[in-house]
Amino acid sequence: MHEMHTSSTDNESTIRYPGWGVAAAAFVGVMTSFAPIVPYTFSLFLNPLHAEFGWRRQAMDGTFALAAITVALVSPFIGMLLDRFPPRRIILPSILIFALALASLSRLGANISRFYITFFLLGLVANGTAQFAYTRTILTWFKKHRGFALALILTGSGVGSILIPPATQWMIGHYGWRNGYILLGGIALLGFPLTAMLVRNRPIASVQSDSSTGMSVRAASSSAAFWLLCGITVLSAFSENGLVTNLAAILTEHGVTAQSAAVALSVRGGAGIIGRLCVGLLIDRFSPQRIQTVILLLAAVGTFVLSFAGTSVVAFLGAAILGVGLGSEADVLPYLLARYFGRKHFSVLYGLTWTAYAVGGATGPMFIGHLYDTSGAYHVRYIVSLAAVALGAAAVSLLLRPAPESSSTMADAAIIALPISLEE
């Protein structure tokens, strides 16, 4: 890439700024990644797989839990790779493996072990395809519009969650669940070309030493702020994944049609787009800690409404509120990490918070699946309990204090000055 010295290519506020091209490619990559595909289509396959093989609900939910646990274990390692190597070296192989693994689910047989093995593989590469892999690159390109740029790429997940579930449900309804998995494998490949062409770290020379660009992993992980962020992440992931991975089955049991249940998943994603863009505009101007509290409260309210959703209208309303809430939570976390701890070890720290997310994401679905297998139904009180967990996350967020000025300044300096690979 040749060096650019014109004001239009150095100014984040102009459309010609190269960082926006990187953000657009990242948007498409996130839109077709693990984040919108696996959580938002998982519940669409539960009833067909049960009808085909007679698998118990908790056993099927266990595959999602396995993927989440795998994400928990490998995210810090992926973070270290992203801190050391150009992003495409990690993202492109992950996309290929992810797509092939999804398509291979079309060949499932009665032995559920293959289902588990495939979801283990999906968990291995999940964060190599999702916003986790793209976020650090976006941070190298943006300072003034950092919050909005992060919101933009994360909005890709919302767009994917709007488009992918109805398309998958249509394919399952017309051509069967096996073709549904083939469709998902094809969708997963759509982010490959733009990522290969455009996604790269910003080629800026170092103007200060590494030691002044952020906290060490040990220092950050010893701080109260880091553990509060992890606690919030565990609780919100428990609530979100416990609900979303079972949402279609919950709604259909409560009287909502299968097609409307798929639309509700899309409504949740669409509302997430609105929430993320609003948060992206507000977070650079107002307290990110209090913005986080508000969106977690919205998530609790949305979950509570969905617990009583017996009609399409109520389902859409609850999904919309939920989407604005939990859809925006993912924007705030990387922003706060950069504010509190800088960018020197950003990907490793982000990986550790993803470990926290995966712990909640694994236990939430297993909790709801166990309750269903025990009682034979998705009782209202089960979903209300998830709303209470989301409310707990909001309460914990009130304990977060503003980042010290020195940490915030260090983070901003890191965005400009961290030495990075110029290869990609």
C-alpha positions as CSV (number, residue, x, y, z in Angstrom):
1,M,0.0,0.0,0.0
2,H,1.5,3.4,-1.0
3,E,1.8,6.1,1.6
4,M,-1.0,8.6,1.7
5,H,-0.4,12.3,2.6
6,T,-3.4,14.1,1.3
7,S,-5.8,15.6,3.8
8,S,-8.8,13.6,2.4
9,T,-7.0,10.3,3.0
10,D,-5.8,11.2,6.5
11,N,-9.1,12.7,7.7
12,E,-11.5,10.3,9.3
13,S,-14.4,12.6,8.6
14,T,-14.1,12.2,4.8
15,I,-15.6,9.4,2.8
16,R,-12.3,8.9,1.0
17,Y,-10.5,8.0,4.2
18,P,-9.2,4.4,3.6
19,G,-10.3,3.3,7.1
20,W,-13.9,3.4,6.0
21,G,-13.2,0.8,3.2
22,V,-11.6,-1.4,5.9
23,A,-14.7,-0.9,8.1
24,A,-17.0,-1.8,5.1
25,A,-15.1,-5.0,4.5
26,A,-15.2,-5.8,8.2
27,F,-18.9,-5.1,8.2
28,V,-19.5,-7.8,5.5
29,G,-17.1,-10.2,7.3
30,V,-19.0,-9.8,10.6
31,M,-22.3,-10.1,8.8
32,T,-21.5,-13.6,7.6
33,S,-19.5,-14.8,10.6
34,F,-20.1,-17.1,13.6
35,A,-21.8,-14.2,15.5
36,P,-25.1,-14.0,13.4
37,I,-25.1,-17.5,11.9
38,V,-24.7,-19.9,14.8
39,P,-26.6,-18.3,17.6
40,Y,-29.5,-17.0,15.4
41,T,-30.1,-20.1,13.4
42,F,-29.3,-22.8,16.0
43,S,-32.9,-22.9,17.4
44,L,-34.3,-23.3,13.8
45,F,-32.8,-26.7,13.6
46,L,-33.9,-28.1,17.0
47,N,-37.3,-29.3,16.0
48,P,-36.2,-30.8,12.6
49,L,-33.2,-32.6,14.3
50,H,-35.4,-33.9,17.1
51,A,-37.9,-35.2,14.5
52,E,-35.2,-36.8,12.4
53,F,-33.1,-38.4,15.1
54,G,-35.1,-38.1,18.4
55,W,-32.3,-36.2,20.1
56,R,-33.1,-34.6,23.5
57,R,-33.2,-30.9,23.7
58,Q,-30.5,-30.7,26.4
59,A,-28.2,-32.9,24.3
60,M,-28.6,-30.6,21.4
61,D,-28.1,-27.5,23.5
62,G,-24.9,-29.1,24.7
63,T,-23.4,-28.7,21.3
64,F,-23.8,-25.0,21.5
65,A,-22.3,-25.1,25.0
66,L,-19.3,-27.0,23.7
67,A,-18.7,-24.4,21.0
68,A,-19.0,-21.6,23.6
69,I,-16.6,-23.4,25.9
70,T,-14.1,-23.9,23.1
71,V,-14.4,-20.2,22.3
72,A,-13.6,-19.5,25.9
73,L,-10.5,-21.6,25.8
74,V,-9.0,-20.4,22.5
75,S,-10.0,-16.7,22.5
76,P,-6.9,-15.5,24.4
77,F,-4.7,-17.5,22.1
78,I,-6.4,-16.0,19.0
79,G,-5.9,-12.6,20.6
80,M,-2.2,-13.2,20.9
81,L,-2.0,-14.2,17.3
82,L,-3.9,-11.0,16.3
83,D,-1.6,-8.9,18.3
84,R,1.4,-10.4,16.6
85,F,0.4,-11.1,12.9
86,P,-1.5,-9.3,10.2
87,P,-5.2,-9.9,10.5
88,R,-5.8,-11.7,7.2
89,R,-3.5,-14.5,8.2
90,I,-5.9,-15.4,11.0
91,I,-9.3,-14.4,9.5
92,L,-9.1,-16.0,6.0
93,P,-8.3,-19.6,7.1
94,S,-10.9,-19.3,9.9
95,I,-13.6,-18.3,7.3
96,L,-12.8,-21.3,5.1
97,I,-12.8,-23.8,8.0
98,F,-16.0,-22.2,9.4
99,A,-17.8,-22.5,6.1
100,L,-16.8,-26.1,5.4
101,A,-17.8,-27.1,9.0
102,L,-21.3,-25.6,8.6
103,A,-21.8,-27.3,5.2
104,S,-20.6,-30.6,6.7
105,L,-23.6,-30.6,9.1
106,S,-25.8,-31.5,6.1
107,R,-24.2,-35.0,6.4
108,L,-25.3,-35.6,10.0
109,G,-26.4,-39.1,10.9
110,A,-28.1,-40.6,14.0
111,N,-24.9,-40.6,16.0
112,I,-24.9,-37.2,17.8
113,S,-21.1,-37.3,18.4
114,R,-20.5,-35.9,14.9
115,F,-22.8,-33.0,15.8
116,Y,-20.6,-32.3,18.9
117,I,-17.3,-32.7,16.9
118,T,-18.4,-30.2,14.3
119,F,-19.5,-27.6,16.9
120,F,-16.2,-28.0,18.6
121,L,-14.5,-27.1,15.3
122,L,-16.9,-24.2,14.9
123,G,-15.8,-23.0,18.3
124,L,-12.2,-23.2,17.5
125,V,-12.5,-20.7,14.6
126,A,-15.5,-18.7,15.8
127,N,-13.6,-15.6,16.9
128,G,-11.3,-15.8,13.9
129,T,-14.4,-14.9,11.8
130,A,-16.3,-12.6,14.0
131,Q,-16.0,-9.0,15.3
132,F,-13.2,-10.1,17.7
133,A,-10.9,-10.6,14.8
134,Y,-11.7,-7.3,13.1
135,T,-11.9,-5.0,16.1
136,R,-8.1,-4.4,16.6
137,T,-7.7,-3.5,13.0
138,I,-10.5,-1.0,13.2
139,L,-8.8,0.5,16.3
140,T,-5.6,1.1,14.2
141,W,-7.6,3.2,11.7
142,F,-9.8,5.4,14.0
143,K,-9.5,7.7,16.9
144,K,-12.1,10.6,16.5
145,H,-14.8,8.3,15.2
146,R,-13.7,5.1,17.0
147,G,-17.0,4.5,18.7
148,F,-19.0,4.9,15.5
149,A,-16.6,2.7,13.5
150,L,-16.8,-0.1,16.0
151,A,-20.6,0.2,16.0
152,L,-20.6,0.0,12.2
153,I,-18.7,-3.3,12.0
154,L,-20.7,-4.8,14.8
155,T,-23.9,-3.7,13.0
156,G,-22.9,-6.3,10.5
157,S,-23.9,-8.9,13.0
158,G,-27.3,-7.3,13.3
159,V,-27.8,-7.2,9.5
160,G,-26.8,-10.9,9.3
161,S,-29.2,-11.8,12.0
162,I,-32.0,-10.0,10.1
163,L,-31.4,-11.7,6.7
164,I,-30.0,-15.1,7.6
165,P,-32.7,-16.7,9.9
166,P,-35.6,-16.1,7.5
167,A,-33.6,-17.4,4.6
168,T,-32.6,-20.5,6.6
169,Q,-36.1,-21.1,7.8
170,W,-37.3,-20.8,4.2
171,M,-34.7,-23.3,3.0
172,I,-35.6,-25.7,5.9
173,G,-39.3,-25.4,5.2
174,H,-39.0,-26.0,1.4
175,Y,-35.9,-28.2,1.0
176,G,-35.2,-29.7,4.4
177,W,-32.7,-29.0,7.2
178,R,-29.8,-30.6,5.3
179,N,-30.0,-28.0,2.6
180,G,-30.4,-25.4,5.3
181,Y,-26.8,-26.2,6.6
182,I,-25.5,-26.1,3.0
183,L,-27.0,-22.6,2.6
184,L,-25.3,-21.5,5.8
185,G,-21.9,-22.8,4.5
186,G,-22.3,-20.7,1.4
187,I,-23.3,-17.6,3.3
188,A,-20.2,-18.0,5.5
189,L,-18.0,-17.6,2.4
190,L,-19.4,-14.3,1.4
191,G,-17.0,-12.3,3.6
192,F,-13.9,-13.9,2.2
193,P,-13.3,-11.7,-0.9
194,L,-13.5,-8.3,0.7
195,T,-11.5,-9.4,3.7
196,A,-8.8,-10.6,1.4
197,M,-8.7,-7.4,-0.5
198,L,-9.2,-4.7,2.1
199,V,-8.7,-5.8,5.7
200,R,-5.3,-4.7,6.9
201,N,-3.8,-2.7,9.8
202,R,-3.1,0.9,9.3
203,P,0.5,1.5,8.1
204,I,1.7,4.0,10.6
205,A,5.3,4.2,11.9
206,S,5.9,4.2,15.7
207,V,6.3,7.5,17.4
208,Q,6.6,6.2,20.9
209,S,7.8,3.0,22.6
210,D,5.6,0.0,23.3
211,S,5.9,0.5,27.0
212,S,3.7,3.7,26.8
213,T,0.9,2.3,24.8
214,G,-1.1,0.3,27.4
215,M,-1.2,-1.8,30.5
216,S,0.4,-5.2,30.7
217,V,-2.0,-8.2,30.8
218,R,-1.0,-8.8,34.4
219,A,-1.7,-5.2,35.5
220,A,-5.0,-5.1,33.6
221,S,-6.2,-8.4,34.9
222,S,-5.4,-7.3,38.5
223,S,-7.7,-4.3,38.2
224,A,-11.3,-4.1,39.6
225,A,-12.5,-2.6,36.3
226,F,-11.4,-5.7,34.3
227,W,-13.2,-8.1,36.6
228,L,-16.3,-6.0,36.7
229,L,-16.4,-6.1,32.9
230,C,-15.9,-9.8,32.9
231,G,-18.7,-10.3,35.4
232,I,-21.1,-8.1,33.4
233,T,-20.1,-10.1,30.3
234,V,-20.8,-13.5,32.0
235,L,-24.2,-12.4,33.2
236,S,-25.3,-10.8,29.9
237,A,-24.1,-13.8,27.9
238,F,-25.9,-16.2,30.2
239,S,-29.1,-14.4,29.7
240,E,-28.8,-13.6,26.0
241,N,-27.6,-17.1,24.8
242,G,-30.0,-18.9,27.1
243,L,-32.8,-17.1,25.4
244,V,-31.7,-16.7,21.8
245,T,-30.5,-20.3,21.3
246,N,-34.0,-21.5,22.3
247,L,-36.1,-18.5,21.2
248,A,-37.7,-20.1,18.1
249,A,-38.7,-23.2,20.1
250,I,-39.9,-21.0,23.0
251,L,-42.1,-18.9,20.8
252,T,-43.6,-21.7,18.8
253,E,-44.5,-23.6,22.1
254,H,-46.2,-20.4,23.3
255,G,-48.4,-20.2,20.2
256,V,-46.3,-18.2,17.7
257,T,-45.9,-19.7,14.2
258,A,-42.5,-21.0,13.1
259,Q,-42.2,-18.3,10.4
260,S,-43.1,-15.5,12.9
261,A,-40.5,-16.9,15.3
262,A,-37.8,-16.7,12.6
263,V,-39.0,-13.1,11.9
264,A,-38.7,-12.3,15.6
265,L,-35.0,-13.3,15.5
266,S,-34.6,-10.9,12.6
267,V,-36.4,-8.1,14.4
268,R,-34.0,-8.6,17.3
269,G,-31.2,-8.2,14.8
270,G,-32.7,-5.2,13.2
271,A,-33.3,-3.4,16.5
272,G,-29.7,-4.3,17.3
273,I,-28.6,-2.3,14.3
274,I,-30.5,0.8,15.5
275,G,-29.1,0.3,19.0
276,R,-25.6,-0.1,17.8
277,L,-25.6,2.9,15.6
278,C,-27.1,5.1,18.3
279,V,-24.6,3.8,20.8
280,G,-21.8,4.4,18.4
281,L,-22.8,8.0,18.0
282,L,-23.4,8.6,21.8
283,I,-20.4,6.7,23.2
284,D,-17.9,9.2,22.0
285,R,-19.9,12.0,23.7
286,F,-21.3,10.5,27.0
287,S,-20.3,8.2,29.7
288,P,-19.8,4.7,28.2
289,Q,-20.3,3.1,31.6
290,R,-23.8,4.6,32.0
291,I,-24.7,3.8,28.4
292,Q,-23.8,0.2,29.2
293,T,-26.2,0.3,32.2
294,V,-29.1,1.6,30.1
295,I,-28.7,-1.0,27.4
296,L,-28.5,-3.8,29.9
297,L,-31.7,-2.6,31.5
298,L,-33.3,-2.6,28.1
299,A,-32.1,-6.2,27.6
300,A,-33.8,-7.2,30.9
301,V,-37.0,-5.6,29.8
302,G,-37.0,-7.2,26.4
303,T,-36.4,-10.7,27.9
304,F,-39.2,-10.1,30.4
305,V,-41.6,-9.2,27.6
306,L,-40.6,-12.3,25.6
307,S,-41.4,-14.5,28.5
308,F,-45.1,-13.6,28.0
309,A,-45.0,-13.6,24.2
310,G,-48.0,-15.6,23.0
311,T,-48.6,-13.6,19.8
312,S,-46.5,-12.4,17.0
313,V,-46.9,-8.7,18.0
314,V,-45.7,-9.3,21.6
315,A,-42.8,-11.5,20.2
316,F,-41.7,-8.7,17.8
317,L,-42.0,-6.1,20.6
318,G,-39.9,-8.1,23.0
319,A,-37.3,-9.0,20.4
320,A,-37.0,-5.3,19.4
321,I,-36.3,-4.2,23.0
322,L,-34.0,-7.1,23.5
323,G,-32.1,-6.2,20.3
324,V,-31.6,-2.6,21.2
325,G,-30.2,-3.7,24.6
326,L,-28.0,-6.8,24.1
327,G,-27.3,-5.9,20.5
328,S,-25.5,-2.8,21.7
329,E,-23.6,-4.4,24.6
330,A,-20.9,-5.8,22.3
331,D,-20.1,-2.2,21.2
332,V,-19.4,-0.9,24.6
333,L,-17.0,-3.6,25.9
334,P,-14.1,-3.1,23.4
335,Y,-14.5,0.6,23.7
336,L,-14.2,0.4,27.5
337,L,-11.2,-2.0,27.3
338,A,-9.4,0.5,25.1
339,R,-10.3,3.3,27.5
340,Y,-9.2,1.5,30.6
341,F,-6.2,-0.4,29.4
342,G,-4.9,0.9,26.1
343,R,-4.2,-1.1,23.0
344,K,-0.8,-2.7,23.5
345,H,-2.4,-6.0,24.7
346,F,-5.9,-5.2,23.5
347,S,-6.6,-8.4,21.7
348,V,-5.4,-10.6,24.5
349,L,-7.6,-8.7,27.0
350,Y,-10.5,-8.8,24.6
351,G,-9.9,-12.5,24.3
352,L,-10.1,-13.0,28.0
353,T,-13.4,-11.1,28.1
354,W,-14.6,-13.4,25.3
355,T,-13.6,-16.3,27.6
356,A,-16.0,-14.8,30.1
357,Y,-18.6,-14.4,27.4
358,A,-18.2,-18.0,26.4
359,V,-18.7,-19.2,30.0
360,G,-22.0,-17.4,30.2
361,G,-22.9,-18.4,26.6
362,A,-22.3,-22.1,27.4
363,T,-24.1,-22.3,30.7
364,G,-27.2,-20.2,29.7
365,P,-28.4,-22.6,27.0
366,M,-27.6,-25.7,29.1
367,F,-29.5,-24.2,32.0
368,I,-32.6,-23.6,29.8
369,G,-32.2,-27.0,28.1
370,H,-32.1,-28.8,31.4
371,L,-35.2,-27.1,32.7
372,Y,-37.0,-28.0,29.5
373,D,-36.0,-31.6,29.6
374,T,-37.0,-31.8,33.3
375,S,-40.4,-30.2,32.9
376,G,-41.2,-30.8,29.2
377,A,-42.0,-27.1,28.6
378,Y,-40.6,-23.6,28.5
379,H,-42.4,-22.2,31.5
380,V,-42.7,-18.4,31.8
381,R,-40.7,-18.4,35.1
382,Y,-37.7,-19.9,33.3
383,I,-37.5,-16.9,30.9
384,V,-38.2,-14.5,33.7
385,S,-35.2,-15.9,35.5
386,L,-33.1,-14.9,32.5
387,A,-34.5,-11.4,32.7
388,A,-33.4,-11.3,36.3
389,V,-29.9,-12.3,35.3
390,A,-29.7,-9.4,32.8
391,L,-30.9,-7.1,35.5
392,G,-28.1,-8.3,37.6
393,A,-25.6,-7.4,34.9
394,A,-27.1,-3.9,34.8
395,A,-26.6,-3.6,38.6
396,V,-23.0,-4.7,38.4
397,S,-22.3,-2.1,35.7
398,L,-23.2,0.7,38.1
399,L,-20.0,-0.2,40.0
400,L,-17.8,0.8,37.0
401,R,-16.1,4.2,37.4
402,P,-14.7,6.5,34.7
403,A,-11.3,5.5,33.4
404,P,-8.5,7.5,34.9
405,E,-7.4,10.4,32.6
406,S,-4.0,8.9,32.2
407,S,-5.5,5.5,31.0
408,S,-7.8,7.3,28.6
409,T,-5.0,9.4,27.2
410,M,-2.8,6.4,26.9
411,A,-5.5,4.5,25.0
412,D,-5.9,7.4,22.6
413,A,-2.1,7.6,22.0
414,A,-2.0,3.9,21.4
415,I,-4.5,4.2,18.6
416,I,-2.1,6.5,16.8
417,A,1.3,5.3,17.8
418,L,1.4,1.6,18.4
419,P,4.0,-0.1,16.1
420,I,2.2,-2.6,13.9
421,S,3.0,-4.9,11.0
422,L,2.9,-3.2,7.7
423,E,2.5,-6.4,5.7
424,E,-1.3,-6.4,5.6
